[in-house]
């Protein structure tokens, strides 16, 4: 044993041995942080494996740089400095995570005053006894050097060997990145979540990534001028559609409830799935809303997202501005840009309280930072809900019925009027979210050659019953009659590559499926439900997500003429009905559809192969209009032009004053302070909770007669789920 110890100490006394010793301790500290201080939400052994290996490549690269130094004193000094900085990065993120449940970005470092304001007097309270682990090795190594158990190595390390160490670290990082991309494709191009990046590549790689994001954003931002905003405002003024006086202000002062229908496409409305010669209505409750006289429903409403997917949809709906052509606006710019989004507008035009309810991690799509810039007072993410397990959740968060049920205890304490958004997730690819809930299985699976399509209708039905439960609660709690409820689809659920398998279910021939058919499947639901109103109808007006905010503000009686909003009120007779897709030159109008480079007659679906001169001129004008709208949006978003907007009557959000920690405690404190003047649901019910008013029966409870007949379907669903996961 003594010989073994002697051998180890002898190796540690060499330059390479010392570097490997530091790397070993650095690796241990990362694993400690991953498991003790961070919540990385690892879901399988593969992701756990990534967390085990990811500290090694970059750690070896950075600490190993000292091997190039010949001078003994310089070698050991630089080694210690690099190692200390890496340790400091871990400790700083551990402290920051305890307060903000996120990792430190370069933007945060550059704006450290914001982080300091957020920490305040609680900084010292963040220190834990276990933090001693992060510095124990310094004392240990110092002791070994002091006792000369480890000695310095005066021999310079071979340059070729130094290069070999660097090359090895590069090779290991490439392998790490390759494995990470298998787990999460487009990890670096789409961003997704800080959690994903740290979990897959480690803290230093995340810091480099966030540094590049900050650099690119600042480069665009620093070159922008107030004159560019003037050009944008001139464009907005010229293209604004005046509100329809018949509908302007009919929902003034009401609560606004936004319901985000994940991956929900328009074709599901009124759709009946035929299985074994029996028709099953997929979304009966949503269908009833669609046809209600209390609803403005739009049959030609298109999503306008690109790589940012759901985050793009939120950006469009909340800001009337597009996402980016590449990547996600919320990830790349959302935490820093000045935005005059819906929560901020309603706060200053009606004193609305705002909140988002979402059963996934708050950092996904950088929501925890972007929402602050948008003015959301509260964000109830996964950390506020019941613990996730295999029976109540899947990879994208808590299933909808559980999320909605858990939301009530927060919603009921919010002051009215409120602006809230419920982000549903269960109807998300690969549509196997119900695999762990036996009592929610039973709605028949479609019978195609594509398992993704087969499960699509069952999860849509689950979403439908979830929403009915929410509406029943709103009615029982007395909130319904004084609310306006908006339902919208965020993006397609079935990708274009699968549409030929979907075609027979839609009564289409897959052999003659066209790009026109793909374009029409980009339609998503958009409904504005106003209880007590009898002017509702189904509109054939063509529009997109960018048009939502002007439409909503018009119904609330809020003048948006001074705001930078690129959409148009869909209820206005002046709406031009040009729907721009994010891909260059792609659009839909009532007359023409240009999709994937092909031009179609929108009414007939016929391909226009030889357009006459008049048709060419019309489409040239449309292309220019689409290009100009996207150009204006990009100028605003990448240049952060709204920081120059000082004459719109709105105050910018001070995000440093917004915290998403202990939100229920904050809400209750406001209630107590207001006393009898409190307008919360809880206060209106005599300070009695309304949680018991929410009731979401399972599929089997709603369809007891099918319990026996669905055993086969349940086992089929479970097996298809396992196939997908594999």
C-alpha atoms as one frame of an Amber mdcrd trajectory, in Angstrom:
protein
   0.000   0.000   0.000   2.862   2.350   0.862   4.456   1.644  -2.502   1.186
   2.455  -4.242   0.879   5.756  -2.367   4.480   6.528  -3.164   3.897   5.808
  -6.852   0.832   8.069  -6.946   2.690  10.906  -5.226   5.614  10.410  -7.585
   3.317  10.693 -10.606   1.692  13.802  -9.095   5.166  15.298  -8.814   5.539
  15.277 -12.602   4.097  18.089 -14.681   1.648  15.844 -16.525   0.726  14.108
 -13.283   0.018  17.445 -11.627  -2.212  18.504 -14.531  -4.110  15.205 -14.355
  -4.480  15.635 -10.590  -6.067  19.047 -11.068  -8.270  17.597 -13.813  -9.393
  14.809 -11.470 -10.371  17.253  -8.723 -12.078  19.499 -11.283 -14.061  16.497
 -12.518 -15.126  15.654  -8.960 -16.273  19.234  -8.316 -18.407  19.213 -11.433
 -20.074  15.944 -10.465 -20.671  17.340  -6.984 -22.265  20.480  -8.410 -24.344
  18.530 -10.926 -25.824  16.354  -8.201 -25.892  18.639  -5.152 -26.345  22.213
  -6.365 -27.780  22.026  -9.877 -31.006  20.468 -11.098 -30.156  19.111 -14.547
 -33.291  16.993 -14.992 -31.439  13.997 -16.383 -34.029  11.616 -17.750 -32.012
   8.541 -18.707 -28.648   6.807 -18.382 -27.411   8.387 -21.600 -27.822  11.892
 -20.202 -26.209  10.835 -16.927 -23.269   9.517 -18.959 -22.944  12.908 -20.666
 -22.748  14.671 -17.300 -20.006  12.268 -16.212 -17.780  12.832 -19.236 -18.414
  16.478 -20.128 -16.023  18.097 -17.570 -13.042  16.183 -18.977 -12.463  17.549
 -22.535 -12.536  21.274 -21.767 -10.927  20.788 -18.358  -8.006  18.953 -19.966
  -7.746  21.564 -22.714  -7.633  24.559 -20.382  -5.550  23.179 -17.533  -3.292
  21.422 -20.040  -2.335  24.735 -21.649   0.201  25.178 -18.851   2.192  22.252
 -20.265   3.482  24.539 -23.015   5.302  26.689 -20.436   8.965  25.880 -19.797
   9.647  27.935 -16.674   8.800  25.912 -13.578   7.407  28.770 -11.514   5.338
  30.064 -14.418   4.018  26.559 -15.166   2.736  25.971 -11.643   1.433  29.520
 -11.263  -0.574  29.381 -14.499  -1.838  25.881 -13.665  -3.145  27.117 -10.320
  -4.701  30.226 -11.862  -6.554  28.295 -14.579  -7.702  25.691 -12.085  -8.814
  28.350  -9.608 -10.809  30.166 -12.288 -12.546  26.936 -13.290 -13.364  26.276
  -9.639 -14.621  29.828  -9.247 -16.886  29.315 -12.263 -18.457  26.294 -10.568
 -18.895  28.077  -7.224 -20.358  31.202  -8.829 -22.870  29.123 -10.769 -23.749
  27.125  -7.658 -24.567  30.332  -5.768 -26.405  31.843  -8.710 -28.423  28.668
  -9.283 -29.617  28.625  -5.679 -31.199  32.032  -6.136 -32.234  32.096  -9.804
 -32.468  28.396 -10.781 -30.315  29.118 -13.813 -26.689  29.390 -14.907 -24.636
  32.551 -15.288 -24.419  33.768 -18.866 -21.858  36.216 -20.187 -24.669  38.747
 -20.562 -25.372  38.320 -16.851 -21.703  38.855 -16.049 -21.598  42.000 -18.168
 -24.717  43.262 -16.447 -23.623  42.090 -13.019 -25.524  44.901 -11.322 -28.767
  43.159 -12.309 -27.626  39.917 -10.726 -26.467  41.768  -7.625 -29.829  43.509
  -7.371 -31.544  40.164  -7.644 -29.402  38.622  -4.944 -29.560  41.572  -2.589
 -29.047  40.776   1.091 -29.619  37.083   0.477 -26.127  36.505  -0.939 -24.629
  35.430   2.395 -27.591  33.168   3.043 -26.712  31.213  -0.093 -23.556  29.794
   1.490 -23.878  26.186   2.664 -21.552  23.996   4.748 -21.216  21.620   1.795
 -19.527  24.403  -0.192 -16.355  23.503   1.676 -16.033  20.604  -0.766 -15.188
  23.046  -3.567 -12.026  24.273  -1.809 -10.893  21.230   0.202  -8.493  20.161
  -2.532  -6.634  23.471  -2.318  -5.849  22.742   1.331  -4.997  19.119   0.540
  -2.626  19.938  -2.310  -1.125  22.815  -0.344  -0.458  20.464   2.545   1.165
  17.870   0.260   3.438  20.504  -1.268   4.278  21.940   2.142   5.214  18.484
   3.462   7.082  17.829   0.210   4.958  14.770  -0.449   4.559  16.381  -3.864
   7.460  18.244  -5.375   7.743  20.574  -8.333   9.038  19.215 -11.620  11.745
  21.387 -13.169  11.783  19.456 -16.442   9.937  21.210 -19.315   7.231  19.098
 -20.899   7.883  17.978 -24.461   6.202  20.316 -26.982   4.955  17.454 -29.122
   3.527  15.790 -26.044   1.869  19.091 -25.071   0.306  19.309 -28.496  -0.820
  15.690 -28.176  -2.639  16.567 -24.937  -4.341  19.495 -26.678  -5.266  17.312
 -29.652  -6.633  14.636 -27.327  -8.806  17.178 -25.528 -10.097  18.415 -28.895
 -10.887  14.863 -29.951 -12.672  14.192 -26.672 -14.701  17.384 -27.036 -15.714
  16.426 -30.581 -16.868  13.057 -29.296 -18.740  14.755 -26.445 -20.451  17.139
 -28.878 -21.354  14.279 -31.214 -22.940  12.330 -28.369 -24.744  15.463 -27.163
 -26.220  16.048 -30.627 -27.589  12.511 -30.606 -29.429  13.252 -27.378 -30.596
  16.717 -28.492 -30.224  17.500 -32.227 -29.452  21.146 -33.105 -28.317  21.721
 -29.532 -26.118  24.702 -30.381 -28.103  26.176 -33.260 -31.472  26.288 -31.518
 -30.345  26.833 -27.937 -33.408  25.278 -26.240 -32.265  25.567 -22.634 -29.234
  26.490 -20.560 -29.882  23.269 -18.644 -29.471  21.194 -21.793 -26.182  22.861
 -22.693 -24.645  22.431 -19.239 -25.946  18.891 -18.975 -24.468  17.960 -22.336
 -21.271  20.020 -22.616 -20.438  21.420 -19.182 -20.081  24.875 -17.659 -17.044
  26.212 -19.600 -18.584  25.238 -22.942 -21.835  26.866 -21.903 -19.941  30.024
 -20.958 -18.242  30.120 -24.369 -21.595  29.547 -26.075 -23.294  32.300 -24.085
 -20.320  34.560 -24.759 -20.724  34.084 -28.489 -24.446  34.754 -28.186 -23.741
  37.940 -26.242 -21.123  39.043 -28.778 -23.394  38.483 -31.762 -26.265  40.271
 -30.050 -24.115  43.204 -28.970 -22.601  43.509 -32.436 -26.066  43.947 -33.928
 -27.185  46.130 -31.060 -24.217  48.497 -31.101 -24.667  49.226 -34.788 -28.356
  50.110 -34.460 -29.554  53.718 -34.321 -32.699  55.603 -33.385 -33.106  56.532
 -37.064 -33.774  52.866 -37.842 -36.642  52.894 -35.366 -38.093  55.938 -37.128
 -38.169  53.939 -40.354 -39.907  51.068 -38.570 -42.498  53.371 -36.986 -43.228
  54.949 -40.359 -43.818  51.455 -41.739 -46.116  50.545 -38.837 -48.117  53.745
 -39.239 -48.538  53.141 -42.966 -49.632  49.517 -42.564 -51.782  49.754 -39.443
 -55.338  48.475 -39.872 -57.808  50.686 -38.024 -59.971  48.838 -35.457 -63.493
  47.809 -36.336 -65.732  50.129 -34.245 -68.320  47.346 -33.911 -65.913  45.264
 -31.811 -63.543  47.824 -30.340 -63.561  47.659 -26.541 -66.231  44.960 -26.189
 -63.993  43.068 -23.721 -62.594  46.111 -21.917 -61.379  45.436 -18.378 -61.843
  41.670 -18.541 -59.338  39.080 -17.417 -57.333  37.720 -20.345 -56.600  33.999
 -20.357 -54.273  32.702 -23.062 -54.306  28.966 -23.729 -51.366  27.670 -25.719
 -52.375  24.564 -27.668 -49.156  22.652 -28.171 -48.670  21.178 -31.690 -52.380
  21.585 -32.411 -53.269  21.928 -36.102 -56.470  23.331 -37.561 -57.506  20.058
 -39.217 -58.299  18.652 -35.764 -61.273  21.012 -35.498 -64.451  18.988 -36.143
 -62.311  15.982 -37.070 -63.650  12.498 -36.437 -61.220   9.600 -36.392 -62.627
   6.466 -37.967 -61.414   3.242 -36.397 -63.083  -0.092 -37.111 -65.975   1.682
 -38.857 -66.715   3.827 -35.832 -66.247   7.605 -35.689 -64.598   9.210 -32.670
 -64.811  12.988 -32.310 -61.310  14.050 -31.309 -61.911  17.461 -29.706 -65.622
  17.859 -28.918 -65.147  20.647 -26.368 -62.845  22.762 -28.526 -65.270  22.203
 -31.401 -68.094  23.620 -29.293 -66.044  26.756 -28.627 -65.185  27.064 -32.305
 -68.859  27.127 -33.310 -70.080  29.234 -30.383 -71.682  32.644 -30.923 -69.457
  33.774 -28.059 -66.333  33.063 -30.130 -64.479  34.803 -32.918 -62.889  31.818
 -34.677 -60.500  31.990 -37.618 -60.300  29.149 -40.116 -57.313  30.515 -42.071
 -54.940  31.376 -39.243 -51.336  30.233 -39.811 -48.384  29.722 -37.519 -45.332
  31.773 -38.539 -42.553  30.059 -36.610 -39.207  28.749 -37.730 -36.377  27.105
 -35.760 -37.567  28.666 -32.508 -40.833  26.710 -32.784 -42.844  27.284 -29.572
 -40.638  30.190 -28.503 -41.251  31.859 -31.878 -44.993  31.440 -31.403 -44.820
  33.098 -27.990 -42.703  35.927 -29.391 -45.187  36.515 -32.208 -48.279  36.335
 -30.025 -46.962  38.503 -27.190 -45.059  41.129 -29.203 -46.482  41.182 -32.739
 -42.904  40.694 -33.918 -41.334  37.685 -35.618 -38.755  35.304 -34.298 -35.385
  34.968 -35.993 -34.552  33.410 -39.330 -32.068  31.208 -37.484 -32.231  30.168
 -33.842 -34.606  31.406 -31.167 -35.163  35.075 -30.372 -36.042  34.239 -26.771
 -32.761  32.366 -26.347 -30.490  34.776 -28.213 -32.015  38.144 -27.308 -34.981
  37.567 -25.014 -33.177  38.142 -21.739 -31.711  41.511 -22.730 -33.834  43.275
 -25.339 -36.328  45.983 -24.461 -39.800  44.694 -25.355 -43.236  46.260 -25.111
 -45.085  42.973 -24.850 -48.666  42.193 -23.906 -48.064  41.872 -20.114 -46.371
  45.268 -19.990 -49.009  46.942 -22.160 -51.853  45.582 -20.035 -50.063  46.499
 -16.808 -49.986  50.127 -17.954 -53.454  50.076 -19.522 -55.611  48.534 -16.825
 -53.256  47.524 -14.004 -53.281  43.858 -14.995 -51.411  41.235 -12.977 -49.670
  38.735 -15.257 -48.460  35.155 -14.948 -47.456  32.111 -16.971 -48.176  28.531
 -15.920 -45.953  25.849 -17.442 -45.092  22.360 -16.221 -41.573  22.289 -17.658
 -38.282  23.776 -16.461 -38.261  27.562 -16.491 -35.022  27.841 -18.437 -36.374
  26.034 -21.498 -36.257  28.571 -24.357 -34.800  31.017 -21.790 -38.333  31.745
 -20.584 -37.220  32.674 -17.076 -35.311  35.637 -18.500 -37.402  36.569 -21.544
 -40.618  36.705 -19.516 -39.090  39.312 -17.236 -38.248  41.508 -20.220 -41.829
  41.087 -21.430 -43.178  42.215 -18.078 -44.620  39.016 -16.642 -45.037  39.450
 -12.893 -44.980  35.728 -12.137 -43.780  32.558 -13.825 -44.953  29.298 -12.295
 -42.742  26.637 -13.824 -42.068  23.003 -12.979 -40.599  23.922  -9.590 -44.015
  25.136  -8.379 -45.885  21.948  -9.245 -46.059  18.400  -7.972 -42.941  16.289
  -8.350 -42.639  14.809 -11.811 -42.666  11.056 -12.224 -43.294   8.536 -14.990
 -47.029   8.455 -14.347 -47.772  12.194 -14.420 -45.266  13.581 -16.904 -43.010
  12.970 -19.884 -39.890  14.583 -21.330 -41.522  17.980 -21.887 -43.016  18.388
 -18.455 -46.070  17.777 -16.303 -49.138  16.499 -18.121 -51.842  19.075 -18.663
 -54.512  17.978 -16.191 -51.974  17.885 -13.371 -50.481  21.225 -14.406 -53.856
  22.937 -14.603 -54.983  21.465 -11.284 -51.794  22.616  -9.562 -52.103  26.090
 -11.123 -55.325  26.909  -9.280 -53.628  27.487  -5.927 -51.609  30.272  -7.555
 -54.219  31.648  -9.939 -56.761  32.140  -7.153 -54.428  34.517  -5.304 -53.743
  36.786  -8.296 -55.323  40.241  -8.279 -57.884  40.821 -11.023 -57.890  41.776
 -13.787 -55.171  39.334 -14.685 -53.401  38.335 -17.869 -52.433  34.684 -17.713
 -51.026  32.124 -20.083 -51.302  28.362 -19.728 -48.665  26.499 -21.732 -49.882
  22.964 -22.344 -47.383  20.223 -23.222 -49.088  16.816 -23.332 -49.986  17.107
 -27.011 -46.311  17.178 -27.948 -44.271  14.975 -30.236 -43.886  11.990 -30.065
 -47.490  11.908 -28.713 -46.818   9.231 -26.127 -47.207  11.469 -23.063 -50.033
   9.325 -21.685 -47.998   6.109 -21.617 -47.655   6.289 -17.827 -51.320   7.042
 -17.111 -53.393   3.922 -17.714 -56.671   5.632 -16.864 -56.031   8.270 -19.545
 -55.576   5.697 -22.283 -58.498   4.457 -24.283 -59.049   6.928 -27.074 -58.314
   4.842 -30.171 -55.052   5.120 -32.020 -55.083   5.879 -35.718 -54.142   3.020
 -37.991 -51.376   4.248 -40.276 -47.799   3.163 -40.922 -46.531   6.025 -38.743
 -46.634   5.638 -34.947 -46.299   9.396 -34.438 -49.469  10.057 -36.413 -51.264
   7.189 -34.701 -50.842   8.737 -31.246 -51.546  12.314 -32.349 -55.314  12.102
 -31.959 -55.342  10.509 -28.500 -53.201  13.254 -26.951 -55.338  15.884 -28.699
 -58.391  14.348 -27.058 -56.613  14.464 -23.689 -55.879  18.159 -24.225 -59.522
  18.736 -25.099 -60.804  17.198 -21.858 -58.142  19.117 -19.912 -59.439  22.407
 -21.296 -63.033  21.504 -20.525 -61.995  20.977 -16.904 -60.358  24.420 -16.868
 -63.437  26.093 -18.350 -65.655  24.315 -15.822 -63.460  25.699 -13.056 -63.607
  29.220 -14.483 -67.399  29.018 -14.485 -67.647  27.525 -10.993 -65.268  30.104
  -9.520 -67.105  33.041 -11.087 -64.168  34.122 -13.261 -65.574  32.985 -16.597
 -68.121  35.751 -17.200 -65.545  38.498 -16.729 -62.851  36.984 -18.919 -61.746
  36.817 -22.517 -60.183  33.465 -23.364 -57.823  33.070 -26.312 -56.904  29.650
 -27.662 -54.137  29.314 -30.233 -51.983  26.633 -31.813 -48.260  27.252 -31.707
 -47.014  25.268 -34.713 -47.547  22.108 -36.733 -47.659  18.799 -34.911 -47.190
  16.512 -37.890 -44.122  17.472 -39.919 -44.272  17.767 -43.701 -42.208  14.598
 -44.090 -45.070  12.618 -42.505 -47.936  14.285 -44.316 -48.240  11.655 -47.023
 -48.949   9.107 -44.270 -51.500  11.511 -42.793 -53.146  12.182 -46.164 -55.575
   9.199 -46.202 -56.954  10.252 -42.802 -57.765  13.635 -44.334 -59.433  12.104
 -47.361 -56.458  12.954 -49.586 -54.520  10.849 -52.059 -50.858  10.658 -50.950
 -49.813  10.077 -54.558 -50.892  13.594 -55.562 -50.009  15.333 -52.302 -48.525
  18.744 -53.076 -46.696  21.644 -51.456 -50.040  23.419 -51.430 -51.359  20.704
 -49.120 -48.299  21.158 -46.904 -48.945  24.895 -46.793 -52.573  24.447 -45.761
 -51.484  22.169 -42.918 -49.609  25.110 -41.399 -52.977  26.410 -40.234 -53.511
  26.357 -36.484 -56.554  27.250 -34.357 -57.133  30.800 -33.248 -60.232  31.511
 -31.194 -61.213  34.457 -29.028 -63.962  33.392 -26.646 -65.886  36.218 -24.942
 -68.589  34.910 -22.566 -71.856  36.794 -22.890 -71.118  38.090 -26.376 -73.442
  37.036 -29.210 -71.593  38.520 -32.197 -69.248  35.598 -32.731 -68.627  33.947
 -36.081 -66.145  31.820 -37.990 -63.999  34.143 -40.069 -62.309  33.154 -43.312
 -59.875  36.069 -42.975 -56.281  35.031 -43.622 -53.927  35.913 -40.796 -51.066
  34.735 -38.638 -49.714  34.822 -35.114 -48.205  38.272 -35.653 -51.779  39.600
 -35.954 -52.951  38.435 -32.534 -51.784  41.301 -30.313 -53.388  44.121 -32.349
 -56.604  42.076 -32.445 -56.607  41.491 -28.686 -55.821  45.105 -27.822 -58.647
  46.278 -30.062 -61.150  44.067 -28.234 -59.845  45.372 -24.903 -60.266  48.950
 -26.092 -56.550  49.740 -25.898 -55.222  52.150 -28.513 -52.106  50.611 -30.085
 -51.468  53.347 -32.647 -48.208  54.367 -30.933 -46.888  50.823 -30.470 -44.497
  48.974 -32.773 -46.655  46.028 -33.811 -46.194  44.504 -37.241 -49.476  42.601
 -37.309 -52.943  43.848 -38.148 -56.271  43.599 -36.343 -57.958  40.533 -37.856
 -61.395  42.028 -37.207 -60.539  45.184 -39.138 -61.974  45.566 -42.647 -58.625
  47.134 -43.606 -56.652  43.939 -42.945 -54.556  43.172 -46.031 -54.548  39.380
 -45.438 -50.925  38.682 -46.372 -49.453  35.911 -44.228 -45.653  35.905 -44.234
 -43.841  32.709 -43.392 -40.371  33.006 -41.918 -38.766  31.194 -44.883 -37.753
  33.587 -47.646 -40.393  34.292 -50.284 -43.001  32.007 -48.723 -46.489  33.329
 -48.081 -50.234  32.763 -48.231 -52.997  35.154 -49.287 -56.660  34.492 -50.124
 -55.627  34.397 -53.787 -52.106  32.961 -53.920 -50.005  30.468 -51.997 -46.243
  30.433 -52.522 -44.688  27.501 -50.709 -41.323  25.844 -51.207 -40.792  27.727
 -54.451 -44.104  26.768 -56.028 -47.029  29.077 -56.714 -50.618  27.902 -56.255
 -54.121  29.247 -56.538 -55.218  29.351 -52.890 -58.889  28.785 -53.684 -58.453
  25.752 -55.958 -55.042  24.445 -54.918 -53.967  24.317 -58.556 -50.302  24.793
 -59.400 -49.652  27.954 -61.418 -46.909  26.922 -63.822 -46.993  29.771 -66.325
 -48.237  32.908 -64.560 -49.280  35.736 -66.828 -47.797  39.202 -66.470 -50.546
  40.432 -64.150 -50.088  37.414 -61.855 -46.336  37.938 -61.808 -46.751  41.588
 -60.875 -49.240  40.745 -58.118 -46.901  38.191 -56.590 -43.910  40.468 -56.926
 -45.781  43.043 -54.836 -46.719  40.379 -52.272 -43.116  39.144 -52.035 -41.922
  42.688 -51.467 -44.544  43.211 -48.756 -43.519  39.979 -47.029 -39.836  40.813
 -47.313 -40.387  44.292 -45.904 -42.377  43.027 -42.923 -39.677  40.500 -42.028
 -36.960  43.103 -42.577 -38.682  45.499 -40.164 -39.014  42.758 -37.569 -35.374
  41.704 -37.859 -34.250  45.305 -37.495 -36.233  45.669 -34.268 -35.302  42.309
 -32.804 -31.590  42.095 -33.591 -30.926  45.815 -33.144 -32.925  46.124 -29.925
 -34.566  49.176 -31.474 -37.354  49.430 -28.919 -34.854  50.824 -26.404 -35.091
  54.008 -28.475 -38.900  54.090 -28.325 -39.508  56.803 -25.746 -42.706  58.355
 -27.108 -45.128  55.420 -27.149 -46.623  56.228 -23.749 -45.190  53.093 -22.141
 -42.447  52.652 -19.580 -39.853  49.947 -20.292 -39.797  46.990 -17.919 -37.201
  47.058 -15.149 -36.498  43.333 -15.088 -34.234  43.655 -12.039 -37.367  44.257
  -9.961 -39.016  41.026 -11.096 -38.330  37.765  -9.286 -39.943  34.390  -9.812
 -38.925  33.095  -6.383 -41.537  32.492  -3.630 -44.313  33.877  -5.828 -47.170
  32.460  -3.761 -45.800  34.191  -0.683 -45.678  37.464  -2.629 -49.255  37.044
  -3.885 -50.578  36.363  -0.398 -48.724  39.377   0.981 -50.417  41.586  -1.621
 -53.793  40.093  -0.681 -53.226  40.811   2.988 -52.080  44.342   2.294 -55.149
  45.107   0.171 -57.524  43.560   2.680 -61.142  44.130   1.655 -59.954  45.803
  -1.559 -58.375  42.576  -2.772 -59.848  41.369  -6.073 -58.350  37.877  -6.094
 -60.574  34.834  -6.601 -59.593  33.691  -3.111 -60.727  36.986  -1.580 -63.951
  37.017  -3.599 -64.750  33.574  -2.186 -64.552  34.749   1.402 -60.914  33.757
   1.745 -61.761  30.173   0.886 -59.699  28.168  -1.570 -61.312  27.208  -4.880
 -58.959  24.326  -5.629 -61.702  21.763  -5.070 -63.734  23.383  -7.838 -61.248
  22.055 -10.384 -62.164  18.553 -11.443 -60.545  16.788 -14.383 -61.977  13.289
 -14.846 -59.764  10.755 -16.591 -60.642   9.217 -19.934 -61.860   6.057 -18.213
 -64.070   8.059 -15.851 -65.562   9.902 -18.794 -65.957   6.724 -20.830 -66.555
   3.865 -18.351 -68.203   1.736 -21.006 -64.898   1.567 -22.911 -62.782   0.314
 -20.008 -62.923  -3.281 -21.115 -62.668  -2.650 -24.826 -59.587  -0.433 -24.548
 -57.255  -2.932 -22.914 -55.816  -3.761 -26.307 -55.407  -0.092 -27.222 -53.619
   0.611 -23.942 -51.065  -2.134 -24.438 -50.603  -1.023 -28.036 -50.010   2.552
 -26.880 -47.474   1.403 -24.314 -45.573  -0.672 -26.840 -45.519   2.146 -29.389
 -44.255   4.467 -26.660 -41.387   2.138 -25.890 -40.519   1.929 -29.582 -40.372
   5.708 -29.801 -38.162   6.051 -26.739 -35.749   3.482 -28.102
